[in-house]
Every structure is written in structure tokens, then in C-alpha cells.
């Protein structure tokens, strides 16, 4: 599944312009992406399986690129696109997740009200039901239904001009919230059976089971995993945990193209390395420290717009979203 997050945009001028020479096609709506080496540093020709994070969307592409990470495929699951039709002229798109999802979806909504609007089907309406401090574990826990699903239906949807029966698409910024064990010890890494990777697989299945119950009209769920965690000050939000959650989502999507009649697929591959590494993911993205707030976890306004641009570019590959 190859999609270019930079294709729909043009470059903006400004004091950081020299950093963005690789992206002359960026739009004024998007803060420019940093100029990074387009081709990844190739591993040793015999090293087809790697144990250090490597963008999943850049593997298995020949030219010495690795094929697997700890035996997991470095290739995004590519499920055939869904058929999405409007209900009474509306395609409701609802964002769910926790605080990062909230910031990033707000950025998407803001840009869709501006320069990105011209490229998008006018039937699409977006509601942001994400809530800080409420990741996937709480979206699957009935104890939080009133705070999450019910509040989404009763308050967030009307604010966006969407009826519950018009919700056709969910965008899920999927992440585990509780990633440490006793004493704040980080959970073990893949392939340990007690890893965060294994827990995330189970949570994704539980979430998929909730979707058609809470929104029977939904036809598709587009999911993205965490962005780069290397700037985080806490091991429970760092690397390679953030990276391995992307692999868990990729594994899950590869065997769950549909669940209870609802399509599931990638909503944009958001993980990319530190720009200092000199490489990008396939969308041409890498992350700067300035893309994140002081905690190294939550995106700044610039970082949120960068991530929203990847999601927007992914959706532009789908016929229901494009004008």
C-alpha cells in the first residue's frame, strides 16, 4: 500500500525553508516536512532480518532493504478498499483514540476547513470523539461507555452535524495506554508472550467487536498506530515499544480484513524515525524534536499538522473521501 503524504501539497516559504527542499510540492496548509534522505540506509546485503526499528512501509522493496524485523514482515497489510456510501448525503467520519488522536484530529478538521477542503468530497463530515487519557483499553471497557461512546453519539456528533446513522467511517489512532508492569517496568518486547505487542493484538480484536455494536452504520475502520517515541522521557512511551505496536497492528490487519461485516485497514503509517538518522518512512516523513511537546510524546501544533497530513493523504487514495 504505497501512498505519498507529500503529493497533495506545496511548499511554504519561511525561515526554515532550507530544511524542506525535498518537498517542493507541499501546500501552504501543511507545515513543511524536514529534508531527509529519501532512500533508507541499506543494511548489510545478507541482513534481511533486522532487530532495530526500520519503517515497516520501506522494507521488502529490494536494493538491500530488509524484509523482516524479528521475523515480522516489513510490508504493510494492504486490504482491498471498502465501499462507502453516504446516508442522506452525509459520510460521517469519526476520530477515536486518546490525547494524541485528539490533537491530530483537531488539526485535520482545521485544515479541512481551509486549504484541504477543495480536494475532499463535500459529503464528508468529521467529528472528533477522541479523549485524553482514554486509549484502546478504555474504549473496550463498558465502564467507560458513558464517557466515550455515549458522549460521542450524544454530544460530539451533533456538534459536527452528523446523525448516529450517518457514521460510516471510524479513524482509530490505536495505542495501548498501559504499557508498563509493576514498579513502572516496561513490558517485555516482541516476541515475549507477555509483551505489549501481544496485549495490543488482543485489544484490537476487542475493539473491532465493539464497533458494530456502538455504530451499526459503520462500514470501515481505518487504524493508525503510534508515531516515533524516541523523544519520550518515559520508557512506556518510548522505543521500540511505539514501533512494535505498529507491527502488532500490521499483523492484526493482515488477518482481519473484515470483522462482523466491517472493513479494517491502515489509516496511514505514522511511525517514522528521528530526522537525525537521515532517513524517512515511505511517505517522506521523519520527526524533529520540535514536532513534540516537552514530554516528547504529545505533538506540537506543527507535529499535529504533519501527522494530519499523512492521514489526509491516505484518505485521498479512497474514492469516498476524494472530491
C-alpha positions as CSV (number, residue, x, y, z in Angstrom):
1,X,0.0,0.0,0.0
2,X,2.0,3.0,-1.3
3,X,0.7,6.4,-0.7
4,X,2.7,9.7,-0.6
5,X,1.9,12.1,2.2
6,X,3.6,14.9,0.4
7,X,1.9,14.6,-3.0
8,X,-1.1,16.9,-2.5
9,X,0.8,19.8,-1.0
10,X,3.1,22.7,-2.0
11,X,6.0,24.2,-0.1
12,X,5.6,27.3,2.1
13,X,8.2,30.0,2.4
14,X,9.7,30.9,5.8
15,X,12.7,30.9,8.0
16,X,13.0,27.1,7.9
17,X,12.6,26.9,4.1
18,X,16.1,25.5,3.5
19,X,15.2,22.4,5.6
20,X,12.4,21.5,3.3
21,X,14.0,21.4,-0.2
22,X,12.9,17.8,-0.8
23,X,9.2,18.8,-0.6
24,X,8.6,21.5,-3.2
25,X,5.1,20.1,-3.8
26,X,3.8,20.9,-0.3
27,X,0.7,23.0,0.1
28,X,0.5,26.2,2.2
29,X,-1.8,24.3,4.5
30,X,0.9,22.0,5.7
31,X,4.0,22.9,7.8
32,X,6.9,21.8,5.6
33,X,8.4,18.4,6.3
34,X,12.2,18.2,7.0
35,X,14.5,17.3,4.2
36,X,15.7,13.8,4.9
37,X,17.5,11.3,2.8
38,X,14.8,9.7,0.6
39,X,16.4,6.3,0.4
40,X,17.0,4.4,3.7
41,X,20.4,3.3,4.7
42,X,20.7,-0.2,3.3
43,X,21.6,-2.9,5.8
44,X,24.3,-5.4,5.0
45,X,23.2,-7.4,1.9
46,X,23.0,-10.5,4.0
47,X,21.0,-8.9,6.8
48,X,17.4,-9.4,5.6
49,X,16.1,-9.7,9.1
50,X,16.8,-6.8,11.4
51,X,16.3,-6.3,15.2
52,X,16.4,-2.4,15.2
53,X,13.3,-0.4,14.2
54,X,13.0,0.1,10.4
55,X,10.0,1.7,8.8
56,X,7.5,-1.1,8.0
57,X,6.5,0.6,4.8
58,X,10.1,0.7,3.5
59,X,11.0,-2.9,3.9
60,X,10.8,-5.7,1.3
61,X,11.5,-3.3,-1.5
62,X,14.7,-4.7,-2.9
63,X,18.0,-2.8,-3.1
64,X,19.2,-4.4,0.1
65,X,16.3,-3.2,2.2
66,X,15.4,-5.7,4.9
67,X,12.4,-8.0,4.6
68,X,11.6,-8.6,8.3
69,X,12.0,-7.3,11.8
70,X,12.5,-10.1,14.3
71,X,10.7,-12.3,11.7
72,X,7.8,-9.9,11.3
73,X,7.2,-8.7,7.7
74,X,8.4,-5.2,6.8
75,X,5.4,-4.7,4.4
76,X,2.1,-3.0,5.2
77,X,-1.0,-5.2,5.1
78,X,-2.9,-4.0,2.1
79,X,-6.6,-4.8,2.3
80,X,-8.8,-4.0,-0.7
81,X,-10.6,-0.7,-0.3
82,X,-14.1,-0.6,1.2
83,X,-17.2,0.7,-0.5
84,X,-18.6,3.7,1.5
85,X,-21.9,5.3,0.5
86,X,-23.5,8.4,2.1
87,X,-26.6,8.3,4.3
88,X,-28.9,11.2,3.4
89,X,-26.0,13.0,1.7
90,X,-23.5,12.6,4.6
91,X,-20.5,10.4,5.2
92,X,-19.7,10.7,8.8
93,X,-16.0,10.2,9.7
94,X,-15.4,9.9,13.4
95,X,-11.9,10.0,15.1
96,X,-11.4,7.9,18.2
97,X,-8.4,7.5,20.5
98,X,-6.7,9.4,23.3
99,X,-4.9,12.7,23.6
100,X,-2.6,12.5,20.6
101,X,-5.6,11.4,18.5
102,X,-7.5,14.4,19.8
103,X,-4.7,16.9,18.8
104,X,-4.1,15.3,15.4
105,X,-7.8,15.0,14.5
106,X,-8.4,18.7,15.6
107,X,-5.6,19.6,13.1
108,X,-7.2,17.5,10.4
109,X,-10.6,19.3,11.0
110,X,-8.9,22.7,11.0
111,X,-7.1,22.0,7.7
112,X,-10.2,20.6,6.1
113,X,-11.9,23.9,6.8
114,X,-9.2,25.6,4.9
115,X,-6.8,24.6,2.0
116,X,-7.5,20.9,2.0
117,X,-11.3,21.4,1.5
118,X,-11.1,21.6,-2.2
119,X,-9.8,18.1,-2.5
120,X,-12.4,16.4,-0.3
121,X,-15.8,15.1,-1.0
122,X,-18.2,17.7,0.4
123,X,-20.4,14.9,1.8
124,X,-17.7,14.0,4.3
125,X,-18.1,15.5,7.8
126,X,-15.6,14.8,10.6
127,X,-16.3,14.5,14.4
128,X,-13.5,14.3,16.9
129,X,-14.6,11.9,19.7
130,X,-11.0,11.2,20.9
131,X,-10.4,11.9,24.6
132,X,-7.2,12.4,26.5
133,X,-6.3,9.6,28.9
134,X,-8.6,7.1,27.2
135,X,-6.8,4.8,24.9
136,X,-7.9,1.4,23.5
137,X,-8.2,-0.3,26.9
138,X,-11.0,2.2,27.8
139,X,-12.8,2.1,24.5
140,X,-13.3,-1.6,25.0
141,X,-14.2,-1.3,28.7
142,X,-18.0,-0.9,29.3
143,X,-17.3,1.1,32.4
144,X,-16.2,4.0,30.2
145,X,-19.1,3.8,27.7
146,X,-20.8,6.9,29.0
147,X,-17.6,8.9,28.8
148,X,-16.6,7.7,25.3
149,X,-19.2,6.0,23.0
150,X,-22.3,7.7,24.6
151,X,-20.7,11.1,24.7
152,X,-19.6,10.7,21.1
153,X,-23.1,10.0,20.0
154,X,-24.9,12.5,22.2
155,X,-22.6,15.5,22.1
156,X,-19.8,15.2,19.6
157,X,-21.8,14.1,16.6
158,X,-24.4,16.8,16.8
159,X,-21.7,19.4,17.1
160,X,-20.3,18.1,13.7
161,X,-23.8,17.9,12.1
162,X,-23.7,14.1,12.0
163,X,-26.5,11.7,13.0
164,X,-25.5,8.4,14.5
165,X,-26.9,6.5,11.5
166,X,-24.6,8.6,9.2
167,X,-21.4,7.4,10.8
168,X,-19.8,5.4,8.1
169,X,-16.1,5.5,8.9
170,X,-14.0,5.5,12.1
171,X,-10.5,6.7,12.2
172,X,-8.8,4.9,15.1
173,X,-5.5,6.2,16.4
174,X,-4.8,3.0,18.2
175,X,-2.4,2.6,21.1
176,X,-2.1,0.8,24.3
177,X,-2.4,3.1,27.3
178,X,-0.9,0.8,30.0
179,X,2.5,-0.3,28.7
180,X,4.4,-0.9,32.0
181,X,4.2,-3.5,34.7
182,X,4.7,-3.4,38.4
183,X,7.2,-0.7,39.5
184,X,6.7,1.1,36.1
185,X,8.9,-1.6,34.5
186,X,8.2,-1.5,30.7
187,X,6.5,-4.6,29.3
188,X,8.9,-7.0,27.5
189,X,9.4,-6.7,23.8
190,X,8.3,-8.9,21.0
191,X,8.4,-12.0,20.8
192,X,7.9,-12.4,24.6
193,X,4.4,-13.8,25.2
194,X,3.9,-11.1,27.8
195,X,4.9,-8.3,25.5
196,X,3.0,-5.1,24.8
197,X,2.7,-6.4,21.2
198,X,0.7,-9.4,22.4
199,X,-1.6,-7.3,24.6
200,X,-2.3,-4.9,21.7
201,X,-3.4,-7.8,19.4
202,X,-6.0,-8.8,22.0
203,X,-7.2,-5.2,22.4
204,X,-7.6,-4.7,18.7
205,X,-9.9,-7.7,18.5
206,X,-11.9,-6.5,21.4
207,X,-12.2,-3.0,19.8
208,X,-13.3,-4.4,16.5
209,X,-16.1,-6.4,18.3
210,X,-17.4,-3.2,19.9
211,X,-17.6,-1.1,16.7
212,X,-20.7,-2.6,15.1
213,X,-22.5,-2.6,18.4
214,X,-21.8,1.1,19.1
215,X,-22.2,2.3,15.5
216,X,-24.1,-0.2,13.4
217,X,-23.9,2.1,10.4
218,X,-20.1,2.0,10.3
219,X,-18.6,0.3,7.2
220,X,-14.9,0.9,7.6
221,X,-12.3,1.4,10.4
222,X,-9.0,3.0,9.3
223,X,-6.4,2.5,12.1
224,X,-3.0,4.0,12.7
225,X,-0.5,3.2,15.4
226,X,1.9,5.4,17.3
227,X,4.3,7.9,15.9
228,X,8.0,7.9,16.8
229,X,8.6,7.5,20.6
230,X,12.4,8.2,20.7
231,X,11.9,11.7,22.2
232,X,9.7,10.4,25.1
233,X,11.0,10.7,28.6
234,X,9.2,7.6,29.8
235,X,10.1,4.1,28.7
236,X,6.4,3.2,28.5
237,X,6.1,5.6,25.6
238,X,9.5,5.1,24.0
239,X,11.2,2.9,21.5
240,X,11.0,0.2,20.3
241,X,7.6,-0.1,22.1
242,X,6.0,2.5,19.8
243,X,7.4,0.9,16.7
244,X,6.4,-2.6,17.8
245,X,2.8,-1.5,18.2
246,X,2.9,-0.7,14.5
247,X,3.9,-4.3,13.9
248,X,1.1,-5.6,16.1
249,X,-1.5,-3.5,14.2
250,X,0.0,-4.7,10.9
251,X,-0.2,-8.3,11.9
252,X,-3.8,-7.9,13.1
253,X,-4.9,-6.1,9.9
254,X,-3.3,-8.9,7.9
255,X,-5.7,-11.4,9.3
256,X,-8.7,-9.2,10.0
257,X,-9.7,-7.6,6.7
258,X,-13.3,-7.6,7.9
259,X,-14.8,-8.2,11.3
260,X,-18.6,-8.6,11.6
261,X,-19.1,-7.1,8.2
262,X,-16.9,-4.0,8.9
263,X,-13.8,-3.4,6.8
264,X,-10.5,-2.8,8.6
265,X,-7.3,-1.4,7.2
266,X,-4.4,1.1,7.6
267,X,-5.3,4.7,8.2
268,X,-1.8,5.9,7.4
269,X,1.5,4.6,8.7
270,X,2.6,7.3,11.1
271,X,5.8,5.9,12.5
272,X,9.0,7.5,11.2
273,X,12.5,7.9,12.6
274,X,14.2,10.9,14.1
275,X,15.3,13.1,11.3
276,X,18.9,12.9,12.6
277,X,19.0,9.4,11.4
278,X,19.0,10.7,7.8
279,X,16.1,8.5,6.6
280,X,12.3,8.7,6.3
281,X,9.4,6.4,6.1
282,X,8.0,5.8,2.6
283,X,5.8,8.9,2.8
284,X,8.9,11.0,3.1
285,X,8.3,11.8,6.8
286,X,10.8,11.9,9.7
287,X,10.3,13.6,13.1
288,X,12.1,16.6,14.7
289,X,12.2,17.2,18.4
290,X,10.2,20.3,17.7
291,X,7.4,18.2,16.5
292,X,6.7,17.2,20.1
293,X,5.9,19.0,23.3
294,X,8.3,19.0,26.3
295,X,7.2,15.5,27.2
296,X,8.4,14.1,23.9
297,X,5.0,12.3,23.5
298,X,2.3,14.8,22.6
299,X,2.7,16.6,19.2
300,X,3.0,20.3,18.9
301,X,0.8,22.2,16.5
302,X,3.4,21.7,13.8
303,X,3.7,18.0,14.6
304,X,-0.1,17.6,14.7
305,X,-0.4,19.1,11.2
306,X,2.4,16.8,9.9
307,X,0.5,13.8,11.2
308,X,-2.8,15.0,10.0
309,X,-1.3,15.4,6.5
310,X,-0.3,11.7,6.5
311,X,-3.9,10.7,7.4
312,X,-5.3,13.1,4.8
313,X,-3.1,11.8,2.1
314,X,-4.1,8.2,3.0
315,X,-7.8,9.1,2.8
316,X,-7.2,10.8,-0.6
317,X,-6.4,7.4,-2.0
318,X,-10.0,6.3,-1.2
319,X,-12.8,7.2,-3.6
320,X,-15.4,8.0,-0.8
321,X,-13.1,10.8,0.5
322,X,-11.9,12.4,-2.7
323,X,-13.9,15.2,-4.3
